[in-house]
Amino acid sequence: MTSSMGILLVDGDDEFRRTAARRLKQSGHHVFDAPTAEAALELADRERIEVALVDLLSPGMDGIELLEKLKAATPGCEVVFLTDEATIETAVLAIKRGAFDYLIKPRPVGEVENILNKAYEHYWLSKENRQLREALERTVQSGEIIGEAAVMRQVALMIEKAAPSRSPVLIQGESGTGKELVARALHRHSRRADKPIVTINCAALQETLLESELFGHEKGAFTGATAAKLGLFEVADGGTLFIDELGELAAGLQAKLLRFLEDGSLRRVGATREQTVDVRVIAATNRDLREEVRAGRFRDDLYYRLNVVTI
């Protein structure tokens, strides 16, 4: 999947930009680099760009404005920002506006390439989802999903009824049946539609990394934690968090998720105080959670807390 990314590098640091471009070209990627935001947009207009690595303080334009213009010029393009600790708040705002991630400077080129690979994978998954949504929307009239199969009409009815609620929703189904499409439909028709829907796949990360992604961490919380990081619960504040492959969640994280569902509170890794955010949780799994509960691999109290509405 990552053999031939179309990568745009935007950074006023000529040495870093050229070093990164040379390294990425050696890995077989199509790399275009620009020292300014204006030059980057010119490249985006004429080249195939799938992933962009952008200095948040690139000369010529505000980083958020450049993000929006890149998204408009290259639909689906994933943007990763480079920033320093002084601009982390702006980087978090950029994620809410559609950026894939942000990296704190300085960062070895090898680590940068790993993040770009993840962004590229997300690019293709999003592209496939867009194609599925387009196919689904061809069966949409007056905002309602219609179809010949009774089961599709039932799913559409459940989405319509569940969307306005604040309650968690559990989506169950085999891989490839469109669970994320259902989650996005629930968000789109909810009162949170103008806020972000943030997605995480529990099967894609190890337990310690997953905890940090979900709940965030404080600077110095563990080796390599050189700066504080907001968790996805905080990023999704006011909106929706879609937790995919819920059945892969380890026991310790099941307990933390249960605590959040009970009172909306969470604690970053390494933090001494709790905080509260307003997030609706939608979870999906291809496992039979009732069987997982019987086998002792999934908490029964978490299952019942999530199983308020099941699609």
ChimeraX commands (.cxc) that place a marker at each C-alpha (Angstrom):
marker #1 position 0.00,0.00,0.00 radius 0.5
marker #1 position 2.87,2.39,0.76 radius 0.5
marker #1 position 5.07,1.71,-2.29 radius 0.5
marker #1 position 4.34,4.87,-4.25 radius 0.5
marker #1 position 2.87,7.68,-2.17 radius 0.5
marker #1 position 2.43,11.09,-3.71 radius 0.5
marker #1 position 4.01,13.23,-0.97 radius 0.5
marker #1 position 4.18,17.02,-0.68 radius 0.5
marker #1 position 6.78,18.48,1.71 radius 0.5
marker #1 position 6.27,22.08,2.80 radius 0.5
marker #1 position 8.99,23.51,5.03 radius 0.5
marker #1 position 11.10,26.65,5.01 radius 0.5
marker #1 position 14.07,24.69,6.41 radius 0.5
marker #1 position 15.90,23.82,3.17 radius 0.5
marker #1 position 18.21,21.26,4.78 radius 0.5
marker #1 position 15.43,19.28,6.47 radius 0.5
marker #1 position 13.17,19.46,3.41 radius 0.5
marker #1 position 15.84,18.21,1.02 radius 0.5
marker #1 position 17.04,15.50,3.40 radius 0.5
marker #1 position 13.49,14.25,3.92 radius 0.5
marker #1 position 12.73,14.39,0.17 radius 0.5
marker #1 position 15.86,12.39,-0.64 radius 0.5
marker #1 position 15.07,9.75,2.00 radius 0.5
marker #1 position 11.46,9.37,0.87 radius 0.5
marker #1 position 12.43,9.14,-2.80 radius 0.5
marker #1 position 14.84,6.34,-1.90 radius 0.5
marker #1 position 11.84,4.50,-0.43 radius 0.5
marker #1 position 10.12,4.69,-3.82 radius 0.5
marker #1 position 7.72,7.57,-3.22 radius 0.5
marker #1 position 6.84,10.43,-5.56 radius 0.5
marker #1 position 8.02,13.48,-3.61 radius 0.5
marker #1 position 7.39,17.16,-4.32 radius 0.5
marker #1 position 8.83,19.82,-2.03 radius 0.5
marker #1 position 8.10,23.49,-1.57 radius 0.5
marker #1 position 9.67,26.16,0.66 radius 0.5
marker #1 position 6.48,28.24,0.93 radius 0.5
marker #1 position 2.72,27.77,1.14 radius 0.5
marker #1 position 2.18,29.46,-2.23 radius 0.5
marker #1 position 4.64,27.13,-3.96 radius 0.5
marker #1 position 2.95,24.16,-2.26 radius 0.5
marker #1 position -0.47,25.13,-3.63 radius 0.5
marker #1 position 0.96,25.46,-7.14 radius 0.5
marker #1 position 2.29,21.90,-6.88 radius 0.5
marker #1 position -1.01,20.65,-5.47 radius 0.5
marker #1 position -2.85,22.06,-8.50 radius 0.5
marker #1 position -0.84,20.02,-11.00 radius 0.5
marker #1 position 0.55,16.94,-9.19 radius 0.5
marker #1 position -0.96,13.83,-7.60 radius 0.5
marker #1 position -0.73,14.57,-3.88 radius 0.5
marker #1 position -2.05,12.03,-1.38 radius 0.5
marker #1 position -0.12,12.98,1.78 radius 0.5
marker #1 position 1.35,16.34,2.78 radius 0.5
marker #1 position 3.94,17.02,5.49 radius 0.5
marker #1 position 3.61,20.69,6.38 radius 0.5
marker #1 position 5.50,22.96,8.75 radius 0.5
marker #1 position 2.74,24.64,10.76 radius 0.5
marker #1 position 4.67,27.90,10.46 radius 0.5
marker #1 position 5.45,27.61,6.74 radius 0.5
marker #1 position 6.32,30.96,5.17 radius 0.5
marker #1 position 3.53,32.76,3.37 radius 0.5
marker #1 position 0.33,31.50,4.98 radius 0.5
marker #1 position -1.32,30.51,8.26 radius 0.5
marker #1 position -1.14,26.72,8.75 radius 0.5
marker #1 position -4.92,26.31,9.14 radius 0.5
marker #1 position -5.55,28.31,5.97 radius 0.5
marker #1 position -3.02,26.19,4.07 radius 0.5
marker #1 position -4.69,23.01,5.38 radius 0.5
marker #1 position -8.07,24.14,4.06 radius 0.5
marker #1 position -6.66,25.14,0.68 radius 0.5
marker #1 position -4.76,21.87,0.31 radius 0.5
marker #1 position -7.91,19.92,1.15 radius 0.5
marker #1 position -9.82,21.92,-1.48 radius 0.5
marker #1 position -7.12,21.50,-4.14 radius 0.5
marker #1 position -6.52,17.78,-3.48 radius 0.5
marker #1 position -9.70,16.15,-2.09 radius 0.5
marker #1 position -8.90,13.38,0.36 radius 0.5
marker #1 position -5.31,14.50,0.89 radius 0.5
marker #1 position -4.07,13.72,4.41 radius 0.5
marker #1 position -2.06,16.49,6.07 radius 0.5
marker #1 position 0.52,15.92,8.82 radius 0.5
marker #1 position 1.85,19.03,10.56 radius 0.5
marker #1 position 5.32,19.63,11.96 radius 0.5
marker #1 position 5.26,21.96,14.94 radius 0.5
marker #1 position 7.07,22.94,18.11 radius 0.5
marker #1 position 5.70,22.89,21.65 radius 0.5
marker #1 position 4.66,26.54,21.43 radius 0.5
marker #1 position 2.11,25.81,18.68 radius 0.5
marker #1 position 0.56,22.57,19.96 radius 0.5
marker #1 position -2.82,24.26,20.55 radius 0.5
marker #1 position -2.90,25.36,16.92 radius 0.5
marker #1 position -1.95,21.83,15.84 radius 0.5
marker #1 position -4.87,20.40,17.83 radius 0.5
marker #1 position -7.18,22.91,16.15 radius 0.5
marker #1 position -5.79,21.72,12.82 radius 0.5
marker #1 position -6.75,18.13,13.66 radius 0.5
marker #1 position -10.29,19.28,14.40 radius 0.5
marker #1 position -10.26,20.95,10.98 radius 0.5
marker #1 position -9.19,17.73,9.27 radius 0.5
marker #1 position -5.43,17.24,9.70 radius 0.5
marker #1 position -4.31,13.62,10.22 radius 0.5
marker #1 position -1.74,14.24,12.96 radius 0.5
marker #1 position 1.02,16.54,14.16 radius 0.5
marker #1 position 4.67,15.86,15.03 radius 0.5
marker #1 position 6.84,17.80,17.47 radius 0.5
marker #1 position 10.16,19.05,16.07 radius 0.5
marker #1 position 12.82,17.80,15.82 radius 0.5
marker #1 position 11.84,14.31,14.60 radius 0.5
marker #1 position 14.01,11.72,12.78 radius 0.5
marker #1 position 13.09,11.24,9.14 radius 0.5
marker #1 position 12.46,7.53,9.77 radius 0.5
marker #1 position 9.74,8.32,12.32 radius 0.5
marker #1 position 8.26,10.90,9.98 radius 0.5
marker #1 position 8.06,8.29,7.23 radius 0.5
marker #1 position 6.22,5.88,9.55 radius 0.5
marker #1 position 3.57,8.52,10.28 radius 0.5
marker #1 position 3.25,9.32,6.57 radius 0.5
marker #1 position 2.69,5.62,5.89 radius 0.5
marker #1 position -0.17,5.61,8.42 radius 0.5
marker #1 position -1.61,8.75,6.85 radius 0.5
marker #1 position -1.45,7.12,3.42 radius 0.5
marker #1 position -3.23,4.03,4.70 radius 0.5
marker #1 position -5.94,6.30,6.13 radius 0.5
marker #1 position -6.11,8.08,2.77 radius 0.5
marker #1 position -6.96,4.84,1.00 radius 0.5
marker #1 position -9.41,3.69,3.67 radius 0.5
marker #1 position -11.16,7.07,3.45 radius 0.5
marker #1 position -11.22,6.83,-0.34 radius 0.5
marker #1 position -12.86,3.41,-0.15 radius 0.5
marker #1 position -15.37,4.76,2.38 radius 0.5
marker #1 position -16.18,7.70,0.11 radius 0.5
marker #1 position -16.84,5.31,-2.73 radius 0.5
marker #1 position -19.11,3.24,-0.49 radius 0.5
marker #1 position -20.92,6.38,0.69 radius 0.5
marker #1 position -21.44,7.50,-2.89 radius 0.5
marker #1 position -22.93,4.12,-3.70 radius 0.5
marker #1 position -25.11,4.31,-0.60 radius 0.5
marker #1 position -26.21,7.88,-1.24 radius 0.5
marker #1 position -27.55,6.85,-4.65 radius 0.5
marker #1 position -30.26,5.12,-2.62 radius 0.5
marker #1 position -31.00,8.14,-0.46 radius 0.5
marker #1 position -34.16,10.22,-0.89 radius 0.5
marker #1 position -35.22,13.08,1.40 radius 0.5
marker #1 position -32.40,12.20,3.80 radius 0.5
marker #1 position -33.62,8.61,4.33 radius 0.5
marker #1 position -31.81,5.45,3.27 radius 0.5
marker #1 position -34.02,3.28,1.12 radius 0.5
marker #1 position -33.47,-0.15,-0.39 radius 0.5
marker #1 position -35.24,-3.25,-1.56 radius 0.5
marker #1 position -34.05,-5.38,1.36 radius 0.5
marker #1 position -36.14,-5.16,4.52 radius 0.5
marker #1 position -32.99,-5.31,6.64 radius 0.5
marker #1 position -31.68,-2.10,5.00 radius 0.5
marker #1 position -34.90,-0.31,5.75 radius 0.5
marker #1 position -34.66,-1.52,9.35 radius 0.5
marker #1 position -31.08,-0.22,9.66 radius 0.5
marker #1 position -32.14,3.15,8.23 radius 0.5
marker #1 position -35.02,3.36,10.70 radius 0.5
marker #1 position -32.73,2.57,13.63 radius 0.5
marker #1 position -30.26,5.24,12.51 radius 0.5
marker #1 position -33.08,7.79,12.29 radius 0.5
marker #1 position -34.33,6.94,15.80 radius 0.5
marker #1 position -30.92,6.65,17.49 radius 0.5
marker #1 position -29.14,9.62,15.91 radius 0.5
marker #1 position -30.63,12.42,18.11 radius 0.5
marker #1 position -29.87,10.54,21.34 radius 0.5
marker #1 position -26.84,11.09,23.59 radius 0.5
marker #1 position -26.68,7.37,24.35 radius 0.5
marker #1 position -23.84,5.12,23.18 radius 0.5
marker #1 position -24.50,2.96,20.13 radius 0.5
marker #1 position -23.02,-0.49,19.50 radius 0.5
marker #1 position -22.71,-1.52,15.84 radius 0.5
marker #1 position -22.15,-5.23,15.21 radius 0.5
marker #1 position -21.43,-6.94,11.93 radius 0.5
marker #1 position -18.86,-8.82,9.92 radius 0.5
marker #1 position -15.89,-7.02,8.40 radius 0.5
marker #1 position -16.82,-5.10,5.27 radius 0.5
marker #1 position -20.52,-4.69,6.07 radius 0.5
marker #1 position -20.33,-0.90,6.45 radius 0.5
marker #1 position -20.13,-0.35,10.22 radius 0.5
marker #1 position -18.23,2.93,9.82 radius 0.5
marker #1 position -20.82,4.13,7.30 radius 0.5
marker #1 position -23.52,3.57,9.91 radius 0.5
marker #1 position -21.45,5.42,12.54 radius 0.5
marker #1 position -20.98,8.41,10.25 radius 0.5
marker #1 position -24.69,8.42,9.38 radius 0.5
marker #1 position -25.52,8.49,13.09 radius 0.5
marker #1 position -23.21,11.45,13.59 radius 0.5
marker #1 position -24.42,13.27,10.48 radius 0.5
marker #1 position -28.04,13.11,11.64 radius 0.5
marker #1 position -27.26,13.93,15.28 radius 0.5
marker #1 position -27.25,17.27,17.09 radius 0.5
marker #1 position -23.45,17.02,17.02 radius 0.5
marker #1 position -23.15,17.10,13.24 radius 0.5
marker #1 position -21.33,20.44,13.28 radius 0.5
marker #1 position -18.68,18.99,15.61 radius 0.5
marker #1 position -15.96,16.44,14.72 radius 0.5
marker #1 position -16.37,12.70,14.46 radius 0.5
marker #1 position -13.04,11.13,15.42 radius 0.5
marker #1 position -12.22,7.51,14.55 radius 0.5
marker #1 position -9.80,5.02,16.10 radius 0.5
marker #1 position -9.22,1.34,15.32 radius 0.5
marker #1 position -8.37,-0.68,18.43 radius 0.5
marker #1 position -6.79,-3.47,16.37 radius 0.5
marker #1 position -4.23,-1.11,14.83 radius 0.5
marker #1 position -2.33,-0.15,18.01 radius 0.5
marker #1 position -0.65,-1.86,20.94 radius 0.5
marker #1 position -2.31,-1.40,24.34 radius 0.5
marker #1 position 0.06,1.31,25.64 radius 0.5
marker #1 position -0.12,3.32,22.42 radius 0.5
marker #1 position -3.89,2.91,22.27 radius 0.5
marker #1 position -4.26,4.25,25.82 radius 0.5
marker #1 position -2.21,7.31,24.90 radius 0.5
marker #1 position -4.18,7.86,21.69 radius 0.5
marker #1 position -7.53,7.63,23.46 radius 0.5
marker #1 position -6.80,9.42,26.73 radius 0.5
marker #1 position -3.67,11.45,25.94 radius 0.5
marker #1 position -0.55,11.73,28.10 radius 0.5
marker #1 position 1.46,14.27,30.05 radius 0.5
marker #1 position 5.02,15.23,29.24 radius 0.5
marker #1 position 7.39,12.69,30.80 radius 0.5
marker #1 position 4.64,10.12,31.43 radius 0.5
marker #1 position 6.77,7.43,29.77 radius 0.5
marker #1 position 9.94,7.09,27.71 radius 0.5
marker #1 position 9.57,9.13,24.55 radius 0.5
marker #1 position 6.80,11.36,25.90 radius 0.5
marker #1 position 8.70,14.57,25.17 radius 0.5
marker #1 position 5.56,16.71,25.15 radius 0.5
marker #1 position 1.99,16.55,26.41 radius 0.5
marker #1 position -0.49,15.07,23.94 radius 0.5
marker #1 position -4.26,15.43,23.81 radius 0.5
marker #1 position -6.19,12.20,23.58 radius 0.5
marker #1 position -8.91,11.59,21.01 radius 0.5
marker #1 position -11.60,12.00,23.66 radius 0.5
marker #1 position -10.42,15.59,24.10 radius 0.5
marker #1 position -10.12,16.16,20.35 radius 0.5
marker #1 position -13.71,14.91,19.90 radius 0.5
marker #1 position -15.11,17.14,22.68 radius 0.5
marker #1 position -18.63,18.18,21.70 radius 0.5
marker #1 position -18.72,15.58,18.93 radius 0.5
marker #1 position -18.53,11.83,18.43 radius 0.5
marker #1 position -15.80,9.24,19.03 radius 0.5
marker #1 position -16.11,6.15,16.85 radius 0.5
marker #1 position -14.21,3.22,18.41 radius 0.5
marker #1 position -13.78,0.51,15.78 radius 0.5
marker #1 position -12.81,-3.11,16.58 radius 0.5
marker #1 position -13.97,-2.64,20.16 radius 0.5
marker #1 position -13.57,-6.36,20.85 radius 0.5
marker #1 position -9.77,-5.93,20.69 radius 0.5
marker #1 position -9.75,-3.55,23.68 radius 0.5
marker #1 position -7.56,-4.84,26.54 radius 0.5
marker #1 position -9.00,-5.29,30.03 radius 0.5
marker #1 position -7.34,-2.20,31.51 radius 0.5
marker #1 position -8.67,0.03,28.76 radius 0.5
marker #1 position -12.11,-1.52,29.08 radius 0.5
marker #1 position -12.14,-0.29,32.68 radius 0.5
marker #1 position -11.11,3.25,31.66 radius 0.5
marker #1 position -13.74,3.34,28.92 radius 0.5
marker #1 position -16.40,2.17,31.40 radius 0.5
marker #1 position -15.44,4.98,33.78 radius 0.5
marker #1 position -15.80,7.53,31.01 radius 0.5
marker #1 position -19.22,6.19,29.98 radius 0.5
marker #1 position -20.39,6.38,33.59 radius 0.5
marker #1 position -19.61,10.05,34.25 radius 0.5
marker #1 position -17.73,11.53,31.28 radius 0.5
marker #1 position -14.45,11.80,33.19 radius 0.5
marker #1 position -10.98,10.76,32.05 radius 0.5
marker #1 position -7.38,11.10,33.11 radius 0.5
marker #1 position -4.41,11.44,30.79 radius 0.5
marker #1 position -1.55,8.95,31.22 radius 0.5
marker #1 position 0.73,10.43,33.87 radius 0.5
marker #1 position -1.81,13.05,35.01 radius 0.5
marker #1 position -2.81,13.61,38.62 radius 0.5
marker #1 position -6.24,15.12,37.99 radius 0.5
marker #1 position -9.30,14.11,36.05 radius 0.5
marker #1 position -11.17,16.18,33.50 radius 0.5
marker #1 position -14.58,15.95,31.88 radius 0.5
marker #1 position -15.47,16.13,28.19 radius 0.5
marker #1 position -18.75,15.85,26.29 radius 0.5
marker #1 position -18.34,13.02,23.78 radius 0.5
marker #1 position -20.82,10.54,22.36 radius 0.5
marker #1 position -19.31,7.08,21.94 radius 0.5
marker #1 position -20.20,4.87,19.00 radius 0.5
marker #1 position -18.45,1.50,19.03 radius 0.5
marker #1 position -18.25,-1.26,16.43 radius 0.5
marker #1 position -17.07,-4.85,16.47 radius 0.5
marker #1 position -17.11,-7.94,14.27 radius 0.5
marker #1 position -17.10,-10.16,17.38 radius 0.5
marker #1 position -20.07,-11.56,19.26 radius 0.5
marker #1 position -19.66,-9.56,22.48 radius 0.5
marker #1 position -22.14,-11.70,24.37 radius 0.5
marker #1 position -19.88,-14.69,23.71 radius 0.5
marker #1 position -16.83,-12.60,24.66 radius 0.5
marker #1 position -18.53,-11.76,27.98 radius 0.5
marker #1 position -19.32,-15.42,28.63 radius 0.5
marker #1 position -15.70,-16.33,27.86 radius 0.5
marker #1 position -14.43,-13.68,30.31 radius 0.5
marker #1 position -12.66,-11.63,27.63 radius 0.5
marker #1 position -14.99,-8.63,27.79 radius 0.5
marker #1 position -16.47,-6.90,30.83 radius 0.5
marker #1 position -20.17,-7.53,31.23 radius 0.5
marker #1 position -20.75,-4.09,32.82 radius 0.5
marker #1 position -19.08,-2.37,29.85 radius 0.5
marker #1 position -21.11,-4.48,27.43 radius 0.5
marker #1 position -24.39,-3.46,29.05 radius 0.5
marker #1 position -23.30,0.18,29.27 radius 0.5
marker #1 position -22.57,0.20,25.52 radius 0.5
marker #1 position -25.52,-1.96,24.53 radius 0.5
marker #1 position -28.11,0.80,24.97 radius 0.5
marker #1 position -28.78,0.80,21.21 radius 0.5
marker #1 position -27.48,-1.98,18.97 radius 0.5
marker #1 position -27.48,-1.90,15.18 radius 0.5
marker link #1:1,2 radius 0.2
marker link #1:2,3 radius 0.2
marker link #1:3,4 radius 0.2
marker link #1:4,5 radius 0.2
marker link #1:5,6 radius 0.2
marker link #1:6,7 radius 0.2
marker link #1:7,8 radius 0.2
marker link #1:8,9 radius 0.2
marker link #1:9,10 radius 0.2
marker link #1:10,11 radius 0.2
marker link #1:11,12 radius 0.2
marker link #1:12,13 radius 0.2
marker link #1:13,14 radius 0.2
marker link #1:14,15 radius 0.2
marker link #1:15,16 radius 0.2
marker link #1:16,17 radius 0.2
marker link #1:17,18 radius 0.2
marker link #1:18,19 radius 0.2
marker link #1:19,20 radius 0.2
marker link #1:20,21 radius 0.2
marker link #1:21,22 radius 0.2
marker link #1:22,23 radius 0.2
marker link #1:23,24 radius 0.2
marker link #1:24,25 radius 0.2
marker link #1:25,26 radius 0.2
marker link #1:26,27 radius 0.2
marker link #1:27,28 radius 0.2
marker link #1:28,29 radius 0.2
marker link #1:29,30 radius 0.2
marker link #1:30,31 radius 0.2
marker link #1:31,32 radius 0.2
marker link #1:32,33 radius 0.2
marker link #1:33,34 radius 0.2
marker link #1:34,35 radius 0.2
marker link #1:35,36 radius 0.2
marker link #1:36,37 radius 0.2
marker link #1:37,38 radius 0.2
marker link #1:38,39 radius 0.2
marker link #1:39,40 radius 0.2
marker link #1:40,41 radius 0.2
marker link #1:41,42 radius 0.2
marker link #1:42,43 radius 0.2
marker link #1:43,44 radius 0.2
marker link #1:44,45 radius 0.2
marker link #1:45,46 radius 0.2
marker link #1:46,47 radius 0.2
marker link #1:47,48 radius 0.2
marker link #1:48,49 radius 0.2
marker link #1:49,50 radius 0.2
marker link #1:50,51 radius 0.2
marker link #1:51,52 radius 0.2
marker link #1:52,53 radius 0.2
marker link #1:53,54 radius 0.2
marker link #1:54,55 radius 0.2
marker link #1:55,56 radius 0.2
marker link #1:56,57 radius 0.2
marker link #1:57,58 radius 0.2
marker link #1:58,59 radius 0.2
marker link #1:59,60 radius 0.2
marker link #1:60,61 radius 0.2
marker link #1:61,62 radius 0.2
marker link #1:62,63 radius 0.2
marker link #1:63,64 radius 0.2
marker link #1:64,65 radius 0.2
marker link #1:65,66 radius 0.2
marker link #1:66,67 radius 0.2
marker link #1:67,68 radius 0.2
marker link #1:68,69 radius 0.2
marker link #1:69,70 radius 0.2
marker link #1:70,71 radius 0.2
marker link #1:71,72 radius 0.2
marker link #1:72,73 radius 0.2
marker link #1:73,74 radius 0.2
marker link #1:74,75 radius 0.2
marker link #1:75,76 radius 0.2
marker link #1:76,77 radius 0.2
marker link #1:77,78 radius 0.2
marker link #1:78,79 radius 0.2
marker link #1:79,80 radius 0.2
marker link #1:80,81 radius 0.2
marker link #1:81,82 radius 0.2
marker link #1:82,83 radius 0.2
marker link #1:83,84 radius 0.2
marker link #1:84,85 radius 0.2
marker link #1:85,86 radius 0.2
marker link #1:86,87 radius 0.2
marker link #1:87,88 radius 0.2
marker link #1:88,89 radius 0.2
marker link #1:89,90 radius 0.2
marker link #1:90,91 radius 0.2
marker link #1:91,92 radius 0.2
marker link #1:92,93 radius 0.2
marker link #1:93,94 radius 0.2
marker link #1:94,95 radius 0.2
marker link #1:95,96 radius 0.2
marker link #1:96,97 radius 0.2
marker link #1:97,98 radius 0.2
marker link #1:98,99 radius 0.2
marker link #1:99,100 radius 0.2
marker link #1:100,101 radius 0.2
marker link #1:101,102 radius 0.2
marker link #1:102,103 radius 0.2
marker link #1:103,104 radius 0.2
marker link #1:104,105 radius 0.2
marker link #1:105,106 radius 0.2
marker link #1:106,107 radius 0.2
marker link #1:107,108 radius 0.2
marker link #1:108,109 radius 0.2
marker link #1:109,110 radius 0.2
marker link #1:110,111 radius 0.2
marker link #1:111,112 radius 0.2
marker link #1:112,113 radius 0.2
marker link #1:113,114 radius 0.2
marker link #1:114,115 radius 0.2
marker link #1:115,116 radius 0.2
marker link #1:116,117 radius 0.2
marker link #1:117,118 radius 0.2
marker link #1:118,119 radius 0.2
marker link #1:119,120 radius 0.2
marker link #1:120,121 radius 0.2
marker link #1:121,122 radius 0.2
marker link #1:122,123 radius 0.2
marker link #1:123,124 radius 0.2
marker link #1:124,125 radius 0.2
marker link #1:125,126 radius 0.2
marker link #1:126,127 radius 0.2
marker link #1:127,128 radius 0.2
marker link #1:128,129 radius 0.2
marker link #1:129,130 radius 0.2
marker link #1:130,131 radius 0.2
marker link #1:131,132 radius 0.2
marker link #1:132,133 radius 0.2
marker link #1:133,134 radius 0.2
marker link #1:134,135 radius 0.2
marker link #1:135,136 radius 0.2
marker link #1:136,137 radius 0.2
marker link #1:137,138 radius 0.2
marker link #1:138,139 radius 0.2
marker link #1:139,140 radius 0.2
marker link #1:140,141 radius 0.2
marker link #1:141,142 radius 0.2
marker link #1:142,143 radius 0.2
marker link #1:143,144 radius 0.2
marker link #1:144,145 radius 0.2
marker link #1:145,146 radius 0.2
marker link #1:146,147 radius 0.2
marker link #1:147,148 radius 0.2
marker link #1:148,149 radius 0.2
marker link #1:149,150 radius 0.2
marker link #1:150,151 radius 0.2
marker link #1:151,152 radius 0.2
marker link #1:152,153 radius 0.2
marker link #1:153,154 radius 0.2
marker link #1:154,155 radius 0.2
marker link #1:155,156 radius 0.2
marker link #1:156,157 radius 0.2
marker link #1:157,158 radius 0.2
marker link #1:158,159 radius 0.2
marker link #1:159,160 radius 0.2
marker link #1:160,161 radius 0.2
marker link #1:161,162 radius 0.2
marker link #1:162,163 radius 0.2
marker link #1:163,164 radius 0.2
marker link #1:164,165 radius 0.2
marker link #1:165,166 radius 0.2
marker link #1:166,167 radius 0.2
marker link #1:167,168 radius 0.2
marker link #1:168,169 radius 0.2
marker link #1:169,170 radius 0.2
marker link #1:170,171 radius 0.2
marker link #1:171,172 radius 0.2
marker link #1:172,173 radius 0.2
marker link #1:173,174 radius 0.2
marker link #1:174,175 radius 0.2
marker link #1:175,176 radius 0.2
marker link #1:176,177 radius 0.2
marker link #1:177,178 radius 0.2
marker link #1:178,179 radius 0.2
marker link #1:179,180 radius 0.2
marker link #1:180,181 radius 0.2
marker link #1:181,182 radius 0.2
marker link #1:182,183 radius 0.2
marker link #1:183,184 radius 0.2
marker link #1:184,185 radius 0.2
marker link #1:185,186 radius 0.2
marker link #1:186,187 radius 0.2
marker link #1:187,188 radius 0.2
marker link #1:188,189 radius 0.2
marker link #1:189,190 radius 0.2
marker link #1:190,191 radius 0.2
marker link #1:191,192 radius 0.2
marker link #1:192,193 radius 0.2
marker link #1:193,194 radius 0.2
marker link #1:194,195 radius 0.2
marker link #1:195,196 radius 0.2
marker link #1:196,197 radius 0.2
marker link #1:197,198 radius 0.2
marker link #1:198,199 radius 0.2
marker link #1:199,200 radius 0.2
marker link #1:200,201 radius 0.2
marker link #1:201,202 radius 0.2
marker link #1:202,203 radius 0.2
marker link #1:203,204 radius 0.2
marker link #1:204,205 radius 0.2
marker link #1:205,206 radius 0.2
marker link #1:206,207 radius 0.2
marker link #1:207,208 radius 0.2
marker link #1:208,209 radius 0.2
marker link #1:209,210 radius 0.2
marker link #1:210,211 radius 0.2
marker link #1:211,212 radius 0.2
marker link #1:212,213 radius 0.2
marker link #1:213,214 radius 0.2
marker link #1:214,215 radius 0.2
marker link #1:215,216 radius 0.2
marker link #1:216,217 radius 0.2
marker link #1:217,218 radius 0.2
marker link #1:218,219 radius 0.2
marker link #1:219,220 radius 0.2
marker link #1:220,221 radius 0.2
marker link #1:221,222 radius 0.2
marker link #1:222,223 radius 0.2
marker link #1:223,224 radius 0.2
marker link #1:224,225 radius 0.2
marker link #1:225,226 radius 0.2
marker link #1:226,227 radius 0.2
marker link #1:227,228 radius 0.2
marker link #1:228,229 radius 0.2
marker link #1:229,230 radius 0.2
marker link #1:230,231 radius 0.2
marker link #1:231,232 radius 0.2
marker link #1:232,233 radius 0.2
marker link #1:233,234 radius 0.2
marker link #1:234,235 radius 0.2
marker link #1:235,236 radius 0.2
marker link #1:236,237 radius 0.2
marker link #1:237,238 radius 0.2
marker link #1:238,239 radius 0.2
marker link #1:239,240 radius 0.2
marker link #1:240,241 radius 0.2
marker link #1:241,242 radius 0.2
marker link #1:242,243 radius 0.2
marker link #1:243,244 radius 0.2
marker link #1:244,245 radius 0.2
marker link #1:245,246 radius 0.2
marker link #1:246,247 radius 0.2
marker link #1:247,248 radius 0.2
marker link #1:248,249 radius 0.2
marker link #1:249,250 radius 0.2
marker link #1:250,251 radius 0.2
marker link #1:251,252 radius 0.2
marker link #1:252,253 radius 0.2
marker link #1:253,254 radius 0.2
marker link #1:254,255 radius 0.2
marker link #1:255,256 radius 0.2
marker link #1:256,257 radius 0.2
marker link #1:257,258 radius 0.2
marker link #1:258,259 radius 0.2
marker link #1:259,260 radius 0.2
marker link #1:260,261 radius 0.2
marker link #1:261,262 radius 0.2
marker link #1:262,263 radius 0.2
marker link #1:263,264 radius 0.2
marker link #1:264,265 radius 0.2
marker link #1:265,266 radius 0.2
marker link #1:266,267 radius 0.2
marker link #1:267,268 radius 0.2
marker link #1:268,269 radius 0.2
marker link #1:269,270 radius 0.2
marker link #1:270,271 radius 0.2
marker link #1:271,272 radius 0.2
marker link #1:272,273 radius 0.2
marker link #1:273,274 radius 0.2
marker link #1:274,275 radius 0.2
marker link #1:275,276 radius 0.2
marker link #1:276,277 radius 0.2
marker link #1:277,278 radius 0.2
marker link #1:278,279 radius 0.2
marker link #1:279,280 radius 0.2
marker link #1:280,281 radius 0.2
marker link #1:281,282 radius 0.2
marker link #1:282,283 radius 0.2
marker link #1:283,284 radius 0.2
marker link #1:284,285 radius 0.2
marker link #1:285,286 radius 0.2
marker link #1:286,287 radius 0.2
marker link #1:287,288 radius 0.2
marker link #1:288,289 radius 0.2
marker link #1:289,290 radius 0.2
marker link #1:290,291 radius 0.2
marker link #1:291,292 radius 0.2
marker link #1:292,293 radius 0.2
marker link #1:293,294 radius 0.2
marker link #1:294,295 radius 0.2
marker link #1:295,296 radius 0.2
marker link #1:296,297 radius 0.2
marker link #1:297,298 radius 0.2
marker link #1:298,299 radius 0.2
marker link #1:299,300 radius 0.2
marker link #1:300,301 radius 0.2
marker link #1:301,302 radius 0.2
marker link #1:302,303 radius 0.2
marker link #1:303,304 radius 0.2
marker link #1:304,305 radius 0.2
marker link #1:305,306 radius 0.2
marker link #1:306,307 radius 0.2
marker link #1:307,308 radius 0.2
marker link #1:308,309 radius 0.2
marker link #1:309,310 radius 0.2
marker link #1:310,311 radius 0.2
view
